[in-house]
Amino acid sequence: MSGGAHLNAARHGVVVGLAVCCAIGLAGCGSDTDVPDFPVAASQQAGCRTLLDHLPTRIADEAERPSTGSAFAAVYGDPPIIVRCGVSRPKDYATDPCVTRDGIGWSIPLAQTEDNESDVTLTLAHRTPVLQVVVPAHYRPNGPSEVMADLDQTVRSHTTAQGRCT
């Protein structure tokens, strides 16, 4: 193959590759989602690394995608569903509703439970390490429930119960 023909074949391959990539969604196309660093207690770091290594490949039928910033986070879909491990519990955690799905409790801010147009922040209740998932309003009404279901096995296998919702 001549140099010019080889170069044209290579360009064609790149163009086709980019078109296929973008046609199947943002799984590797476009920019990474930045998840700002947040403090993770030393006592939660090893557990978070293990938990993050065992997350499912899809959450709410969305594929994991590249992210930058925190080493204790994972991102799925577009708009991004952001999973963070080792976060501090929210200040209203004790008074927010605790929703139980198959024995696993999740705290959800009251205002978010009443507004189907808002993002939902799910915080794993009574388990360590503390896992928090931000589900954009785009995925409502079923997205938060799907996220809880998709994370069920990982949560059971890689967190420790310290109580339950009442």
Secondary structure, 3 states (H helix, E strand, C coil): CCHHHHHHHHHHHHHHHHHHHHHCCCCCCCCCEEECCCCCCHHHHHHHHHHHHCCCCEECCEEEECEEECCCEEEECCCCEEEEECCCCCCCCCCCCEEEECCEEEECCHHHHHCCCCCEEEEECCEECCEEEEECHHHCCCHHHHHHHHHHHHHHHHCEECCCCC
